[in-house]
Amino acid sequence: MLRMPAPVRGLGLSDATRALEICGRDPVTNVFVAARILEGGLGGGRNSVLGYERDGRAGLCWTSANVVPVEVDEDMVEPLAAKVVKRRAWASSLFGPVDQVLPLWERLAPQWGPAREVRHNQPVLTTTTPPALVGVPLDHAVRPATIEEVDLVVPAAAAMFTEEIGYPPYRGSDRAYRLSVGALVRDGRSLVRIEDGQVIFKADIGSVALDVAQIQGVWVHPRWRGRGVAVPAMAAVVDHVLRHVAPTVTLYVNDYNAPALATYRHVGFVQTGTFATVLL
């Protein structure tokens, strides 16, 4: 009797082209995983990407500190979930398209639950239009941070993380966190406005792949909120990305964050999908 190969396996470097093809079915939605693959996520010892392929259907699941499904349909959820829990005892979060994340979480919850929080409705917003074309002025004080400014950027990044996730990004030594923030700064991917030696606005270009750039970590200093900083600053970020990084800019945001939604829509973003995030 012939034995069929298992539909789920860990992917390696030789699978990179195929994995990127799968991500490319929806470059905006899948930019995070595509960027990790381009950064070497299929190399090293323990595979970070699981692949499902059978009968002409294929999907992926990023399985690192975050679990992120890619083009996963209903039939793929069970076998992928079984492989994920064998590979990892825990993750910090699951995120991605709501119709893929929630079924996956349903299978993972008995082993990993309960969730600290489930965010069911996170609009994915996208633009390809320079803000000037929709009549939004740019804040020309927004610019890439320099490596000499890492000491200023780290507290702003940590404050943003704590507000968004509900706990600080590190306890004790900040060395690992400083390295990750420093890497963004060194690569020109942390955009800031600094006033009197303090970051009052920041946004990071977190993932770049397949002609798409995903913005993350958008933050306005509490003392500067409600003073008209966000719209022109965000317009400057979009303008910078469109000019220098990628022709499509995307991000996702919590549905309850009305000020952020208003800012992004003012700048020209439109909704192109819906994510969900499970925080563990």
Buried (B, 14 or more C-beta within 10 A) or exposed (E): EEEEEEBBBBBBEEBBEBBBEBBBEBBBBBBBBBBBBBEEBBEEEEBBBBBBBBEEEBBBBBBBEBBBBBBBBEBBBEBBBEBBBEBBEEBEBBBBBBBBBBBBBEBBBEEBEEBEEBBEEBBBBBBBBBBEEEEBEBBEBBBBBBEEBBEBBBEBBBBBBEEBBEEEBBEEEBEEBBEEBBEBBEEBBBBBBBEEEEBBBBBBBBBBBBBBBBBBBBBBBEEBEEEEBBBBBBBBBBBBBBEEBBEBBBBBBBEEBEEBBEBBBBBBBEBBBBBBBBBB
